[in-house]
Structures are given as C-alpha cells and as structure tokens.
Amino acid sequence: MITALRLRPSGALLLMVLAWWPLMCWGTLPGAAPHADPAAAPSAASRADENQAVKPAPPKRPPPSRTEVEGMIPPVASRYGVEEALVRAVVAAESNYNAHAVSHAGAIGLMQLMPPTAADYGVGSVDDLFDARTNLNAGTRHLKRLLRKYDNDYGRVIMAYNAGEGVVDRTDSQVTYLETLNYTEAVINHYRRNGGTQPTQAALSQVRALRGTRNLGNARRLMKKYLDPSLLSLKVKPTLDLRRLNPRLHEAGPESKPMFELGSSGRP
C-alpha cells in the first residue's frame, strides 16, 4: 500500500530549492564565469594565450648592457629631434636600461611600450619590442609626437607618456594619480641632473602642488569616513527657564547656580 506523503508548505519549498540548486549553480562551476554560458567560456588554452598576450615572456638571448644601450640613444634622439637627456630619463624611469623588462600590464622593453602604441609606429610584433634599437626608435617617436602635441611642455609630455593622453586631456593636465606624479617628478629630476636644457621648474612645481592637493583630498575623505562629528559637539542648555530667570540666583554663594551647563550629546 502506498502511503500518501504530506508536506508542509515549507517542506515543499525546500524540495523545490533542492531540485533547482544544481541549475542555479551551473554558471558558477569551476572554470565558468558567473552567469555565463558554459559553451561560451574560454578554454584553459585560450585563457593561457590571453595571459601570454598580456604579459609576454622575454627572449632567451641576453639583453644588451647599459653601456651598449647608452651608445644607441644619441643617434636615435638625433634622428627624431628629441633631447638625449629626455630619452635617457624616460629609459631610466621605465626600465632602468633593461631591454627585456615586462610590466604587469604588458608594457615591453627599454621604454615600456604597450603593443598597441608600438603598432602606431609600425612595430607590429611583440618580439620586436624586445630589440633595444626597435624599442628606442618607437618610444622616441612617441615622445616626439607628444612634444609636438603639447608644445614642448615637458610636464604634460611626461604625464601623458605615463598615464596616457586621454587622462591628461580630460583633466586639463591636473592628473592626480600618485604613480604618475611620482613618475613625472623622477623623470624631470633625472633630466635636469643629466644635461636637460628645457625649463622644467614650472612643471615640477605643478606636480608638487597636485600631490599636495591629492593628499589634502585624501585627508578630508579619511576625516569624513572615520571621524564622528558628534564626538565634537557640545550641547548647551539653560538651567533656568525665562519665566523664573532671576539674576540673584547667580550671585556668588553656596547656593548659586550656573546660568548654563554643558551636557553630553546624548542628553536632551
């Protein structure tokens, strides 16, 4: 004999949840993105290819020495009409003269060029960016274009080289990224120490002012987030109402009372 099974509404709901649970979790199984079609999820091989494209591996050959790189800079700088001191300062800040340097974002070589930027200057191969001369040529051409665009304003040129032209243009050169500010100051200081001839004091002053503005903004945000204004508030309450206000009650003596007293913020 089959006994009828009775379920309370809560029990029926629990069974429905248990039945639907595998389908609900289907999109979050290992290897699949949340709420994604598993058929459209990239395979492990394709994800590895993407990671390889973002952060390429340097070649097996040894990179050129610093002395060799320093010998390559003068003819490249002369070819494109860019000061040697500026090229050296950017190379020092970007890679410290390491032709095989690769950043976490995938920037490559001596002047840390992103492949799309290098492609604008005819370098379509990632492997070619590990060649010191190729990288120097593309990076120096990029500097030259920025110098023309920003009318030889070295502060804006260096900011744009690090943060991108879009950021500099959108903010009207008021870039507040700490990394960009530190980078700009480091490049300017290196440039000035190593024979740079263009005026850069205004750019250096602007960077320091922007850093001060940024630090002040951070301090205000921290105060707003963590400082409870109620801790600073003091409530003043009269001890006498107006109907019975009598100045003699505030005369000096053992029974005198203060006209006002300070109460805690939690009291009426």
C-alpha positions as YAML, in Angstrom:
chain: A
units: angstrom
residues:
- id: 1
  name: MET
  ca: [0.00, 0.00, 0.00]
- id: 2
  name: ILE
  ca: [1.32, 3.39, -0.92]
- id: 3
  name: THR
  ca: [1.07, 5.91, 1.85]
- id: 4
  name: ALA
  ca: [0.40, 9.45, 0.76]
- id: 5
  name: LEU
  ca: [3.21, 11.85, 1.68]
- id: 6
  name: ARG
  ca: [2.07, 15.14, 3.05]
- id: 7
  name: LEU
  ca: [4.41, 18.11, 3.04]
- id: 8
  name: ARG
  ca: [4.05, 21.33, 4.80]
- id: 9
  name: PRO
  ca: [4.41, 24.41, 2.57]
- id: 10
  name: SER
  ca: [7.91, 24.99, 3.98]
- id: 11
  name: GLY
  ca: [8.90, 21.40, 3.13]
- id: 12
  name: ALA
  ca: [7.61, 21.71, -0.43]
- id: 13
  name: LEU
  ca: [9.57, 24.92, -0.86]
- id: 14
  name: LEU
  ca: [12.71, 23.20, 0.42]
- id: 15
  name: LEU
  ca: [12.33, 20.39, -2.13]
- id: 16
  name: MET
  ca: [11.90, 22.91, -4.95]
- id: 17
  name: VAL
  ca: [15.06, 24.73, -3.89]
- id: 18
  name: LEU
  ca: [17.00, 21.45, -3.72]
- id: 19
  name: ALA
  ca: [15.75, 20.47, -7.17]
- id: 20
  name: TRP
  ca: [16.71, 23.79, -8.73]
- id: 21
  name: TRP
  ca: [20.02, 24.20, -6.88]
- id: 22
  name: PRO
  ca: [22.24, 22.43, -9.49]
- id: 23
  name: LEU
  ca: [20.78, 24.64, -12.23]
- id: 24
  name: MET
  ca: [21.25, 27.76, -10.16]
- id: 25
  name: CYS
  ca: [24.91, 26.91, -9.54]
- id: 26
  name: TRP
  ca: [25.61, 25.79, -13.10]
- id: 27
  name: GLY
  ca: [27.12, 29.14, -14.10]
- id: 28
  name: THR
  ca: [29.49, 29.19, -11.12]
- id: 29
  name: LEU
  ca: [31.09, 25.81, -11.57]
- id: 30
  name: PRO
  ca: [34.90, 25.79, -11.68]
- id: 31
  name: GLY
  ca: [36.12, 27.15, -15.00]
- id: 32
  name: ALA
  ca: [32.92, 29.01, -15.84]
- id: 33
  name: ALA
  ca: [32.25, 32.67, -15.25]
- id: 34
  name: PRO
  ca: [29.23, 33.55, -13.06]
- id: 35
  name: HIS
  ca: [26.03, 33.81, -15.10]
- id: 36
  name: ALA
  ca: [27.92, 32.87, -18.26]
- id: 37
  name: ASP
  ca: [27.04, 30.34, -20.91]
- id: 38
  name: PRO
  ca: [29.46, 27.44, -20.30]
- id: 39
  name: ALA
  ca: [29.65, 26.85, -24.03]
- id: 40
  name: ALA
  ca: [30.96, 30.38, -24.48]
- id: 41
  name: ALA
  ca: [33.50, 30.19, -21.63]
- id: 42
  name: PRO
  ca: [37.12, 30.27, -22.85]
- id: 43
  name: SER
  ca: [39.08, 27.09, -22.62]
- id: 44
  name: ALA
  ca: [42.17, 26.83, -20.44]
- id: 45
  name: ALA
  ca: [44.34, 27.00, -23.56]
- id: 46
  name: SER
  ca: [42.68, 30.19, -24.78]
- id: 47
  name: ARG
  ca: [42.99, 31.80, -21.34]
- id: 48
  name: ALA
  ca: [46.68, 30.90, -21.33]
- id: 49
  name: ASP
  ca: [47.01, 32.52, -24.76]
- id: 50
  name: GLU
  ca: [45.34, 35.68, -23.47]
- id: 51
  name: ASN
  ca: [47.68, 35.84, -20.47]
- id: 52
  name: GLN
  ca: [50.63, 35.29, -22.75]
- id: 53
  name: ALA
  ca: [49.44, 38.15, -24.97]
- id: 54
  name: VAL
  ca: [49.08, 40.46, -21.98]
- id: 55
  name: LYS
  ca: [52.44, 39.62, -20.40]
- id: 56
  name: PRO
  ca: [54.84, 38.18, -22.98]
- id: 57
  name: ALA
  ca: [57.95, 36.31, -21.98]
- id: 58
  name: PRO
  ca: [61.30, 37.94, -22.80]
- id: 59
  name: PRO
  ca: [63.61, 36.21, -25.26]
- id: 60
  name: LYS
  ca: [66.28, 33.76, -24.15]
- id: 61
  name: ARG
  ca: [69.15, 35.84, -25.51]
- id: 62
  name: PRO
  ca: [70.95, 38.12, -23.04]
- id: 63
  name: PRO
  ca: [69.89, 41.78, -23.12]
- id: 64
  name: PRO
  ca: [72.36, 44.47, -24.14]
- id: 65
  name: SER
  ca: [74.35, 46.08, -21.36]
- id: 66
  name: ARG
  ca: [73.65, 49.57, -20.08]
- id: 67
  name: THR
  ca: [76.76, 50.83, -21.84]
- id: 68
  name: GLU
  ca: [75.52, 49.39, -25.14]
- id: 69
  name: VAL
  ca: [72.09, 50.99, -24.68]
- id: 70
  name: GLU
  ca: [73.62, 54.36, -23.82]
- id: 71
  name: GLY
  ca: [75.55, 54.17, -27.10]
- id: 72
  name: MET
  ca: [72.30, 53.59, -29.03]
- id: 73
  name: ILE
  ca: [70.49, 56.65, -27.65]
- id: 74
  name: PRO
  ca: [72.36, 59.57, -29.32]
- id: 75
  name: PRO
  ca: [71.69, 58.58, -32.95]
- id: 76
  name: VAL
  ca: [68.04, 57.75, -32.22]
- id: 77
  name: ALA
  ca: [67.49, 61.02, -30.34]
- id: 78
  name: SER
  ca: [69.20, 62.99, -33.12]
- id: 79
  name: ARG
  ca: [67.10, 61.27, -35.80]
- id: 80
  name: TYR
  ca: [63.82, 62.41, -34.26]
- id: 81
  name: GLY
  ca: [64.94, 65.71, -32.77]
- id: 82
  name: VAL
  ca: [64.45, 64.76, -29.12]
- id: 83
  name: GLU
  ca: [66.92, 65.66, -26.39]
- id: 84
  name: GLU
  ca: [69.17, 62.79, -25.36]
- id: 85
  name: ALA
  ca: [68.63, 63.77, -21.72]
- id: 86
  name: LEU
  ca: [64.87, 63.26, -22.06]
- id: 87
  name: VAL
  ca: [65.24, 59.87, -23.73]
- id: 88
  name: ARG
  ca: [67.72, 58.76, -21.07]
- id: 89
  name: ALA
  ca: [65.45, 59.95, -18.28]
- id: 90
  name: VAL
  ca: [62.47, 58.03, -19.66]
- id: 91
  name: VAL
  ca: [64.53, 54.87, -20.23]
- id: 92
  name: ALA
  ca: [65.91, 55.06, -16.68]
- id: 93
  name: ALA
  ca: [62.46, 55.56, -15.14]
- id: 94
  name: GLU
  ca: [60.69, 52.97, -17.30]
- id: 95
  name: SER
  ca: [63.08, 50.02, -17.30]
- id: 96
  name: ASN
  ca: [66.38, 51.06, -15.70]
- id: 97
  name: TYR
  ca: [68.02, 50.21, -19.05]
- id: 98
  name: ASN
  ca: [66.67, 46.63, -19.10]
- id: 99
  name: ALA
  ca: [65.71, 45.80, -22.69]
- id: 100
  name: HIS
  ca: [63.86, 42.68, -21.54]
- id: 101
  name: ALA
  ca: [61.71, 44.37, -18.89]
- id: 102
  name: VAL
  ca: [58.00, 43.46, -18.88]
- id: 103
  name: SER
  ca: [55.44, 45.20, -16.66]
- id: 104
  name: HIS
  ca: [52.38, 43.62, -15.05]
- id: 105
  name: ALA
  ca: [50.25, 45.42, -17.65]
- id: 106
  name: GLY
  ca: [52.29, 44.02, -20.54]
- id: 107
  name: ALA
  ca: [54.47, 47.05, -21.37]
- id: 108
  name: ILE
  ca: [57.68, 45.91, -23.01]
- id: 109
  name: GLY
  ca: [61.32, 46.81, -23.23]
- id: 110
  name: LEU
  ca: [63.52, 49.83, -22.58]
- id: 111
  name: MET
  ca: [60.78, 52.43, -22.94]
- id: 112
  name: GLN
  ca: [57.97, 50.15, -21.72]
- id: 113
  name: LEU
  ca: [55.77, 50.35, -24.80]
- id: 114
  name: MET
  ca: [52.35, 48.75, -24.96]
- id: 115
  name: PRO
  ca: [51.91, 46.75, -28.19]
- id: 116
  name: PRO
  ca: [49.01, 48.94, -29.47]
- id: 117
  name: THR
  ca: [51.14, 52.07, -29.01]
- id: 118
  name: ALA
  ca: [54.10, 50.47, -30.77]
- id: 119
  name: ALA
  ca: [51.83, 49.41, -33.63]
- id: 120
  name: ASP
  ca: [51.08, 53.09, -34.27]
- id: 121
  name: TYR
  ca: [54.75, 53.45, -35.17]
- id: 122
  name: GLY
  ca: [54.98, 50.39, -37.39]
- id: 123
  name: VAL
  ca: [56.11, 47.81, -34.82]
- id: 124
  name: GLY
  ca: [53.54, 45.06, -35.11]
- id: 125
  name: SER
  ca: [55.47, 42.25, -33.46]
- id: 126
  name: VAL
  ca: [55.73, 41.88, -29.71]
- id: 127
  name: ASP
  ca: [59.06, 40.09, -30.12]
- id: 128
  name: ASP
  ca: [60.46, 43.11, -31.98]
- id: 129
  name: LEU
  ca: [59.83, 45.29, -28.95]
- id: 130
  name: PHE
  ca: [62.48, 43.32, -27.06]
- id: 131
  name: ASP
  ca: [65.03, 44.55, -29.60]
- id: 132
  name: ALA
  ca: [66.68, 47.57, -27.98]
- id: 133
  name: ARG
  ca: [67.03, 49.70, -31.12]
- id: 134
  name: THR
  ca: [63.50, 48.98, -32.30]
- id: 135
  name: ASN
  ca: [62.09, 49.86, -28.89]
- id: 136
  name: LEU
  ca: [64.15, 53.05, -28.65]
- id: 137
  name: ASN
  ca: [63.03, 54.17, -32.10]
- id: 138
  name: ALA
  ca: [59.34, 53.62, -31.39]
- id: 139
  name: GLY
  ca: [59.49, 55.15, -27.91]
- id: 140
  name: THR
  ca: [61.41, 58.22, -29.07]
- id: 141
  name: ARG
  ca: [58.96, 58.74, -31.94]
- id: 142
  name: HIS
  ca: [56.16, 58.63, -29.40]
- id: 143
  name: LEU
  ca: [57.94, 61.23, -27.27]
- id: 144
  name: LYS
  ca: [58.38, 63.43, -30.33]
- id: 145
  name: ARG
  ca: [54.67, 63.28, -31.12]
- id: 146
  name: LEU
  ca: [53.80, 64.21, -27.53]
- id: 147
  name: LEU
  ca: [56.27, 67.12, -27.62]
- id: 148
  name: ARG
  ca: [54.54, 68.46, -30.73]
- id: 149
  name: LYS
  ca: [51.05, 67.93, -29.34]
- id: 150
  name: TYR
  ca: [51.79, 69.65, -26.01]
- id: 151
  name: ASP
  ca: [54.05, 72.37, -27.45]
- id: 152
  name: ASN
  ca: [57.19, 71.17, -25.65]
- id: 153
  name: ASP
  ca: [55.54, 71.32, -22.23]
- id: 154
  name: TYR
  ca: [57.68, 68.67, -20.58]
- id: 155
  name: GLY
  ca: [55.37, 68.26, -17.61]
- id: 156
  name: ARG
  ca: [52.39, 67.34, -19.78]
- id: 157
  name: VAL
  ca: [54.55, 65.23, -22.10]
- id: 158
  name: ILE
  ca: [55.90, 63.10, -19.27]
- id: 159
  name: MET
  ca: [52.48, 62.78, -17.64]
- id: 160
  name: ALA
  ca: [50.98, 61.69, -20.96]
- id: 161
  name: TYR
  ca: [53.75, 59.16, -21.53]
- id: 162
  name: ASN
  ca: [52.91, 57.53, -18.20]
- id: 163
  name: ALA
  ca: [49.14, 57.97, -17.77]
- id: 164
  name: GLY
  ca: [48.04, 58.37, -21.39]
- id: 165
  name: GLU
  ca: [46.97, 61.36, -23.43]
- id: 166
  name: GLY
  ca: [43.29, 60.80, -22.66]
- id: 167
  name: VAL
  ca: [43.83, 61.29, -18.92]
- id: 168
  name: VAL
  ca: [45.92, 64.43, -19.43]
- id: 169
  name: ASP
  ca: [43.36, 65.91, -21.84]
- id: 170
  name: ARG
  ca: [40.29, 65.04, -19.75]
- id: 171
  name: THR
  ca: [41.79, 66.54, -16.59]
- id: 172
  name: ASP
  ca: [43.36, 69.55, -18.32]
- id: 173
  name: SER
  ca: [46.74, 68.31, -17.10]
- id: 174
  name: GLN
  ca: [45.51, 68.13, -13.49]
- id: 175
  name: VAL
  ca: [46.45, 64.46, -13.13]
- id: 176
  name: THR
  ca: [46.29, 63.28, -9.53]
- id: 177
  name: TYR
  ca: [47.42, 59.66, -9.90]
- id: 178
  name: LEU
  ca: [50.17, 59.25, -7.30]
- id: 179
  name: GLU
  ca: [52.12, 56.92, -9.60]
- id: 180
  name: THR
  ca: [52.05, 59.49, -12.41]
- id: 181
  name: LEU
  ca: [53.04, 62.36, -10.12]
- id: 182
  name: ASN
  ca: [55.98, 60.41, -8.68]
- id: 183
  name: TYR
  ca: [57.00, 59.26, -12.16]
- id: 184
  name: THR
  ca: [56.86, 62.78, -13.59]
- id: 185
  name: GLU
  ca: [58.97, 64.19, -10.78]
- id: 186
  name: ALA
  ca: [61.53, 61.38, -11.10]
- id: 187
  name: VAL
  ca: [61.88, 61.87, -14.87]
- id: 188
  name: ILE
  ca: [62.20, 65.66, -14.54]
- id: 189
  name: ASN
  ca: [64.83, 65.33, -11.82]
- id: 190
  name: HIS
  ca: [66.83, 62.82, -13.89]
- id: 191
  name: TYR
  ca: [66.52, 65.06, -16.94]
- id: 192
  name: ARG
  ca: [67.76, 68.11, -15.04]
- id: 193
  name: ARG
  ca: [70.68, 66.25, -13.48]
- id: 194
  name: ASN
  ca: [71.86, 64.91, -16.81]
- id: 195
  name: GLY
  ca: [72.09, 67.95, -19.04]
- id: 196
  name: GLY
  ca: [68.47, 68.79, -19.87]
- id: 197
  name: THR
  ca: [68.16, 72.30, -21.26]
- id: 198
  name: GLN
  ca: [64.42, 72.96, -21.33]
- id: 199
  name: PRO
  ca: [62.75, 74.87, -18.45]
- id: 200
  name: THR
  ca: [61.03, 72.38, -16.14]
- id: 201
  name: GLN
  ca: [60.67, 74.24, -12.84]
- id: 202
  name: ALA
  ca: [57.05, 75.16, -13.54]
- id: 203
  name: ALA
  ca: [56.24, 71.53, -14.32]
- id: 204
  name: LEU
  ca: [57.97, 70.38, -11.15]
- id: 205
  name: SER
  ca: [56.08, 72.94, -9.08]
- id: 206
  name: GLN
  ca: [52.80, 71.83, -10.64]
- id: 207
  name: VAL
  ca: [53.50, 68.19, -9.79]
- id: 208
  name: ARG
  ca: [54.21, 69.07, -6.16]
- id: 209
  name: ALA
  ca: [51.09, 71.22, -5.94]
- id: 210
  name: LEU
  ca: [48.97, 68.42, -7.40]
- id: 211
  name: ARG
  ca: [50.44, 65.98, -4.92]
- id: 212
  name: GLY
  ca: [49.56, 68.38, -2.09]
- id: 213
  name: THR
  ca: [46.01, 68.73, -3.41]
- id: 214
  name: ARG
  ca: [45.71, 64.97, -3.64]
- id: 215
  name: ASN
  ca: [46.99, 64.47, -0.07]
- id: 216
  name: LEU
  ca: [44.59, 67.12, 1.24]
- id: 217
  name: GLY
  ca: [41.69, 65.43, -0.55]
- id: 218
  name: ASN
  ca: [42.66, 62.07, 0.95]
- id: 219
  name: ALA
  ca: [42.85, 63.60, 4.43]
- id: 220
  name: ARG
  ca: [39.38, 65.09, 4.03]
- id: 221
  name: ARG
  ca: [37.96, 61.78, 2.85]
- id: 222
  name: LEU
  ca: [39.50, 59.97, 5.81]
- id: 223
  name: MET
  ca: [38.12, 62.52, 8.24]
- id: 224
  name: LYS
  ca: [34.68, 62.26, 6.69]
- id: 225
  name: LYS
  ca: [34.81, 58.46, 6.83]
- id: 226
  name: TYR
  ca: [36.29, 57.87, 10.27]
- id: 227
  name: LEU
  ca: [35.69, 61.00, 12.34]
- id: 228
  name: ASP
  ca: [32.29, 61.16, 14.02]
- id: 229
  name: PRO
  ca: [31.26, 64.84, 14.16]
- id: 230
  name: SER
  ca: [29.03, 64.07, 17.14]
- id: 231
  name: LEU
  ca: [32.15, 63.49, 19.21]
- id: 232
  name: LEU
  ca: [32.96, 67.16, 18.80]
- id: 233
  name: SER
  ca: [29.50, 68.52, 19.56]
- id: 234
  name: LEU
  ca: [28.63, 70.09, 22.88]
- id: 235
  name: LYS
  ca: [25.05, 70.88, 23.80]
- id: 236
  name: VAL
  ca: [24.42, 73.93, 25.92]
- id: 237
  name: LYS
  ca: [21.22, 74.02, 27.92]
- id: 238
  name: PRO
  ca: [19.89, 76.75, 30.20]
- id: 239
  name: THR
  ca: [19.44, 75.83, 33.85]
- id: 240
  name: LEU
  ca: [16.58, 78.32, 34.31]
- id: 241
  name: ASP
  ca: [13.55, 78.94, 32.19]
- id: 242
  name: LEU
  ca: [12.73, 82.52, 31.19]
- id: 243
  name: ARG
  ca: [9.70, 82.77, 33.42]
- id: 244
  name: ARG
  ca: [11.77, 82.33, 36.58]
- id: 245
  name: LEU
  ca: [15.02, 83.94, 35.44]
- id: 246
  name: ASN
  ca: [16.39, 85.78, 38.44]
- id: 247
  name: PRO
  ca: [19.91, 87.27, 38.28]
- id: 248
  name: ARG
  ca: [20.23, 86.96, 42.06]
- id: 249
  name: LEU
  ca: [20.26, 83.18, 41.73]
- id: 250
  name: HIS
  ca: [23.64, 83.55, 40.01]
- id: 251
  name: GLU
  ca: [25.27, 85.60, 42.68]
- id: 252
  name: ALA
  ca: [28.28, 84.06, 44.36]
- id: 253
  name: GLY
  ca: [27.41, 81.88, 47.27]
- id: 254
  name: PRO
  ca: [26.91, 78.31, 48.39]
- id: 255
  name: GLU
  ca: [23.51, 78.10, 46.71]
- id: 256
  name: SER
  ca: [24.46, 79.78, 43.44]
- id: 257
  name: LYS
  ca: [23.82, 78.01, 40.14]
- id: 258
  name: PRO
  ca: [25.48, 78.37, 36.75]
- id: 259
  name: MET
  ca: [23.35, 80.06, 34.12]
- id: 260
  name: PHE
  ca: [24.41, 77.38, 31.59]
- id: 261
  name: GLU
  ca: [25.88, 73.92, 31.90]
- id: 262
  name: LEU
  ca: [27.41, 71.61, 29.33]
- id: 263
  name: GLY
  ca: [25.61, 68.36, 28.71]
- id: 264
  name: SER
  ca: [26.62, 65.24, 26.77]
- id: 265
  name: SER
  ca: [25.46, 64.94, 23.17]
- id: 266
  name: GLY
  ca: [23.17, 62.05, 24.10]
- id: 267
  name: ARG
  ca: [21.17, 64.02, 26.64]
- id: 268
  name: PRO
  ca: [18.29, 66.39, 25.80]
...
